[in-house]
């Protein structure tokens, strides 16, 4: 969900009023369990009673264990005393003569604890493993866990309602390891909603209060509830919000510029979405129907983009927070529970959060795939316009920025330089000194992804860039297959591919992805583009086989032989028959 924070004070008051109305009667939970504040206070007292009960039970068992140890020690002392007496008798027997040798040899065997009769007192069990007090504590713990679960769900519901009626207090900067400190770097302006923090706080407080009881059964039940609620309910809500965020960022229909720019599309979006969990883009000004100026429109649109991308950031943030929560719970167990089978079961319940973290991470990846698929039609259009396809060739086009305003002063138009690699000396020289189609294509891609890149956390920003580059590379490869190549054109292609690679490395945040090898590994379409550039730049057909075999041994070759034949046939200086004769071999 988004929210308009740039409106007047009246808009903010309206949002707060609607939020308070939605949270009336504790989001409906008051009907089920009563006033939540009273329930919370009762659970505090209940947890304290269970804590004292568990402490008393542990004290009694400790005392019983000490008695059992004392019995064992007394029994061992009796055995030692009897053995000592026997040894004295044997010594006296040896003094009186050899006729006692056989008897002495028999008596010389020392007694063990099994050879001594155990007193009737020692046969009595002092405290059974399971007592009536344990049964009562388990029964109370079951009721306590049910109420604790209800209170947790109520707290999360309040967080959901708060997020559906957002204002400036709903969003805060993302603080994760690896966040960019640069003003314009990836994730430099990333936001998160308070939904994640409120839900994780409610889960942590509820579970730790159950842990404080000291009762392993109650603590295990609370841990299972925490795993279930986070891994099912919160995950589902965050996935839906990410889907909504992707729809809001659809170029031309949502917050990003499309072929027809923003204009009326953004205003219509603001009006149609107001009051449907998004609360519009323009705040009170848009809701009241006032015309918003271009500068104000730009600011509110960027604010909308920031808040839409916060839905994607939430999935990364919640994965990080949940991982920390698991570690926090395990430390509590180590410091507050004795070793034993029940404690080990509790640890296994808490370790269920590891699967929840994986679910959040996978959901984050799927949400980015959805966002990329939403942007790919616009990416294809940008590439098509740049290479001279889909209406881009032979016509005048106006370069536009993020909000659709002309890049050139006064709205001047330029004739686009389309993809053409059949270059002679003169055209090659012109391509080196003029702005080629790749430069403008990358510039337009920048206009599309920059608003997202700075508002997504670095990891997601890199994922988005790799996805966009993959779509661009596929479209460009299709255009390359329709062009003829001269040797100078092949050099120009290599220059264009290098420009694209540098463009990608300049915008990738992760240091591990800033090399050509790793970038090609995570983006196969870009790797194919590099391989095509290498293939088209061979000086002689005899070098092709060496290039392919060496690249295959390194594991950096994806082109099939049929594809290599098709591409080499595009070189005007290579005869088709020689190309076919040279590559008459199996794939292996």
Secondary structure as UniProt FT lines:
FT   HELIX           9..22
FT   HELIX           24..27
FT   HELIX           29..33
FT   HELIX           36..96
FT   HELIX           98..100
FT   HELIX           101..107
FT   HELIX           113..115
FT   HELIX           120..123
FT   HELIX           132..164
FT   HELIX           168..170
FT   STRAND          171..173
FT   TURN            177..178
FT   TURN            186..189
FT   STRAND          191..193
FT   HELIX           194..212
FT   HELIX           216..228
FT   HELIX           229..234
FT   HELIX           235..248
FT   TURN            251..253
FT   TURN            259..260
FT   HELIX           263..273
FT   TURN            274..277
FT   HELIX           283..287
FT   TURN            288..289
FT   HELIX           294..336
FT   HELIX           341..350
FT   TURN            351..352
FT   HELIX           353..387
FT   TURN            388..394
FT   STRAND          396..397
FT   TURN            402..403
FT   HELIX           409..411
FT   STRAND          414..415
FT   HELIX           425..433
FT   HELIX           437..453
FT   TURN            454..455
FT   HELIX           458..480
FT   TURN            481..482
FT   HELIX           487..507
FT   HELIX           511..513
FT   HELIX           516..522
FT   HELIX           524..536
FT   HELIX           542..554
FT   HELIX           561..568
FT   TURN            569..570
FT   TURN            572..573
FT   HELIX           576..582
//
